[in-house]
Amino acid sequence: MQSAKCKMANERQRLPSLFILHFAFCTLNFLLLAGCSYAPTHDDLAVDSPRSGRVLYPPTTQSDAMVNGVAIVYSHQEDINLKLAWEEFTSDDPHKARKLYQQLVADGAIKPADVFVPGEADDDALLAVHDRAYLDSLNSRKAVAQIVGAGFPEWQSGYDHRHRMLAGHRTAVGGTMLAAELAAAHGLAIHLGGGFTHAFVDRGSRGHLFADVPVAMKMLRQRKLAQRIMVVDLGALQANGVASILAGDKDAYLLDIYEKNNYPPTKQPEPNGIAIADGLGDGDYRLKLDNALTKALDEFKPQFVFYIAGVDVVRGDPVGRSAMTLGGITDRDLFVAQQVRSRRIPMCIVLGGGGAEDSWAIHYRTIRGLLARYAGVPFRKG
């Protein structure tokens, strides 16, 4: 009898420990299933303020930076904490860069200290592309709300658009500028953000306030890092803002593959644009891309390449109308990188569009593949 009582007492003492273990197990599973959407840790917060990072190299070829260096650029300041409200505007997840960064850190692909953290692009940088009158107009909450598609009630209740929305977009431009500079020095840089293809010289549209890639192109030329520059945009929508800005620039080449029946209804003229039909799958898409890219690289002979790696061409995307698979997009991205880097051309990659809830995970597979190929970071596809 005494033995039975002791056993019951021991079981009661074990209950709190079992509860704690069960709670920890459930929490871990929740984080994994939620795509690592945990609250920022101290290390996460280390990517808030501008600072240098660490270029990643494979162990055996650290001396050949032009072949194998990879730099990662990101700032939490780019995380636009605002839900887009107008259905006719882009449905891109404004937090996909944060999710992508968190997963790369969580699985050990990168450390927070590896990341180069950009600051905001200043007026001088933006004025290299945009009109002063347009930049001044962005001091108006209403003007910005009309571009980004934010419901007016939130803006009228004290939302500080200059310190949140504008700062986030300026930091994103700064990120693409920093990534371009790092790519010119080390061969390959990946900005976990950017790709604002619908901003014009004198106006923004479809949620895009600033044209980050053209601004970065101006910076490269001003610093004499590159003159002949190619932009490859493989998102679902025409890069109408970029096409307008680069029109007449003989030292720029825009290779833009876009869905002809999608936004914008009136397309910008593009001498090298390729309009595709709805429902294009991996094979047919690659036939168009492979021939066009290799021809452009060989004939134009760029000194630098920007790749806007939009993933809204995946089957089921709420914006795109194509039918590519997740694996097909990963292979597409790795093919572009291989064609550019095998020619020893510096390359800056930005995310571009993606309306699916898990679009960040598609970018993740591409970046893990690039880190495996060019930085020796092991990756086993799941």
N, C-alpha and C positions, 0 to 999 in steps of 0.2 A: 504493500500500500504506500509506504513511504517512497519507494522507488518510482511509483506512478506519479506521485505529487511532484517529485523532483523533475521528472521528465516533462510534466506540464509546465512547470516554472521555466525550464530551459527553453521550451518552445515559445513561451510568451516573450522571453528575452531576445529570441531570434527574430521575432516579427518585425521590429523596426528596421533591422539590417536588411531583411528580405524585401521590405517595402522600398527602402532606399535603392537597392540594387535593381528592383523592378522598375522604379521610376527612371533611373539612369539609363537602363536599357531601352525603355520606351522613348525617352528623349533623344537618344542617339539615333534610333530608327526614324524618328520623325524628322530629324535634321537631314538624314541621308535621303529620305523620300522627298523632302521639300527642296532638294537641290541645294543644300547647304545655305539656306536662307536664314542664317543665324544673325543675332545682333552683333554689331561691330565690336571687336576686341581692341585691346590697346595697340596691337600690331596693325590692325585695320586702320586705326586712326592715324598711324604713321604716314599714310598716303594722303593726308589732308593739306599739308603745307609744301610749297615747292622745295625740292631737294634733288640731288643727284642719286643715281642708282648704280647698278652693276651690270655691265654687258656680259651676256652668257655665251660661253664658247664650249665646244666639245673638248674633252681632255687632251686629245692628241694633236689639235691644230690651233692652239690658242694664239700662235703668232700670226696666223693668216686671217686678220680681221675682215678683209674685204670678201673672203669666201664664206666665213662661218659665224661672224658675230651676230647676236640677236639681242636687241634691247626692247624692254617692255615699258610702255608709258601709260600712266593712269593717275587720276586724282578723284577722290570721293566728291570733290566740288563739282564734278561733271554730272553727278547723279541728280537729275532734275526731279525734285519732289513735287510733281504736279501731274495729276491725271488729265489727259486730254479729253475734252468733253464733246467736241463736234464730230459726229460719226463720219462726215465726209473727209476729215483729216486723217493723217496717218495713225495707225493703231500701234506703232512701235512701243515696246515696253521701255519706259524711261529709266528703268532700273537694271537693264540687262547687263550693262558694263559692270555694275557692282556685283551682280550674281556671278558673272564670269570671273572677275578678279577673286572673289571669295572661294570659288571652286578650285581655281589654279593654286591658291595658297593652301587650301584644305587638303589637297591631294599631294602636296609637296613638290609640284612642278616649279613653283617659284616661291621666294620668300619676300615679305614686304620690303626688306632692304634692297632687293634686286630692282625694284620698280623706280623708274624715273618719274618724278611728280612735277607736272607743269604748273606754271602760274597763268594768270589771265593774259590774253593778248591785249595789248594796249591800243589806243586810238591810232597811233602811227602805223601799226601793223595792219589794222582793219582798213585804214584809209588808202592803203596801197591798192585796194580792190573796190571798197564801198564809198558811196558819196557821203560827204559830211552832213548834208541835209537828212539823209536816211538815218545815219547814226544818231543825230539829234532827235529824230522823231521817236526813237525807242525809249526816250525818257517818259513817254506817255504810256500809262498802263493799258489804256484802251487800244493803242496802236499795236503793242506787243500781243495783247490778248487776241486780236484779230489774226495775227500770224500763227500763233501757237495753238489756237483753238481752245483756249481756256474759258470756262464759264465766267461771266462777269461777276456774279455774286461773291466768289472767292476773292476776286481782285478788289472789290469794293469794301471788304472787311479788314483791310489793313495788310494785305499781302505785299511784302516788300519785293517788288519785281526786280529792282536794280541789284539788290544784294543776293537774290536767289536765282531767278530766271536768267537775267543778263550775265551775272557772274558765272553761272554754270556754262552758258554758251561761250562766253569769252575764254573760260578755262579749256573748253573742248577745242577751240581754235588754237590756243596755246599748246595743247597736247599734240595736235597734228603738226604744228611748227617744230616742236621739240623732237618729235619722232622723225621728221624729215631730216633735221640736223644730225640726229644720231645715225640714221640710215646712211647718210652721206659719209659719215666717218667710219662706220662699222659694218655696213653691208645690208642689214635688215633690221627694221624696227616695226613694232606692232603697237598701235595706239588702240587701247580698249575704249573706243569711242569714235566720234567724228563721222565724216562721210555725209555732210550736209549739202546735198546736191541740188536743192530747190531754192537756194538764196541767190538773188541777182545783185547787180551793182547798186541799184536804187530801191530795192525792196526785198522783203523776205516772203516766203510762201510755204505752205504745207508743214508748218512747225519749224522751219529752218530760218534762223535769223542771220547767220553769217556763213559765207562760203569758205570753209576752212581749208580745203585743198588749194583753190586758187590763191588764198592768202599765203599759204606755205610755199607755193611755187614762187611767188614774188620774193619771199624771204631767201630762198635758195639762190635766185638770180642776183639779188642785191649783195649777197655774201660771196658771189662767184663760186658757188658750190656746184651748180649745174645750170645750163642754159636750155638745152633741148630736153623737154620733159614730156613724158607720156602719162596719161591718166586712163586707167582701165576700170570701167564701172560695169559690174555684172549684176546689179540689182534689178528688180522687176520694172521699176519706173524709169523713164528717161531722165537723165541728168540734165534737165533743161536749164537750170541756173548755171551750171558749169559750162554747158555748150554755149550759152549766151556770152559769158565772160571771156571764153577762150576764142570766140569767133574772130577770125582775122589774124590770130597769133601764129606766125609761121614756124615758131619754135615750140609749139605745143601740138600734141596729138591726142585726141580723145577717142578711145575705142569704147563705145557704149552699146551694149546689147540689152535691149529693153522690149517690153511687151507692147506691141503696136496698138492694142485695144484698151490699154490702161492709161492712167494719168501720165501727162496732162492731155486734155482733149485736143489741144493744138500743140503740135510738137515744134521744137526749135530745129532749125536747119542744122544738119550734122553731116559733113562730108564722109565720115567713116562710121556713122551709126548703123546698127543692124537691128531692124525691127522684126520681132519674132511673133508667131501666132500663139494663141492660147493653147495650153495643154502640152507644151513641149517637154519631153522627158530627157533623161540623162544622155542617151546616145545621140539624138538629133541636136541637142544643145551643144554637145562637145564637138560635133562636126563643124558647126558654125564657129565656135570659139577657137578651136585648135588652129584652123586654117587662118583665121583673121589675126590671131595674136602672133603667130610665128612670122607671118608676112609683115605685120606692122613693125615688129622688133627688128627684123632684118633690113627693111627698107628705110624706116625713119631713124633708126640707130639712136635711141634716146640715151641721154646721160643719167637719167633718173626716171623711176617709175613709181607712181602712186597707184595702189590697188584698192578700190572701194568694193569690199567683199560682201555685198548685200546678200542676205539669205532668204529674202521674201519670194524667191523662185521655188521654194520647197513646196511639195504637194500639200494642199490644205491651208496655206497661208491666207489670212483674212484679206490681204491686200493683193498679193500676187495671183496670177492665173496660170502659172506654169506647173509642171508635174515632176520636178526633180526630186530625187530621194536624198535623205540625209547623207548617205555614203557618196552619192553622186556629187553633192556640193563640196564635201571634204576633198574628193579627188580633183574636182575643178580647181579649188584653191591651191592645192599642192602642185598641180600642173602649172598654174600661172607662176607660182613662186619658182618652180624648177626652171621654167623657160627664161625668166628674168635673171635669176641668180647664176645660172650656168653661163650666161653671157657676161657675168661680173658687173652687172648693172645694180647700183644701190636701189633699194625698194622699201617703200613705206606703206604699210597696210593699215587701213581704217575699217571700222565695222560696217558702216552703211545701214541699210534698212533691214527690217525683219519684224513682221507683225505677229508671228506665232508666240504663244506664251512661253515656250521653251526655246525661242530663237537663240538665246545665249548659249544653250547647250550645243547648237550646231557650230557656232563660232569656237566653242571650247574644243571640239574635236579637231578643227583646223589648226588651232594654236598648239595643241598637244602634238599634232603631226609635224608642225614646223619646228617646235622645240626639239623633237626627237631627231629630225633630219639635220638641223643646223646648229643645235646646241648640245646634242648628246643626252637629252633628258629622256629617259625611257618612257614609253607609252604603249600600253597594251589595249587595243581597241576593244570596247565592251559591246 
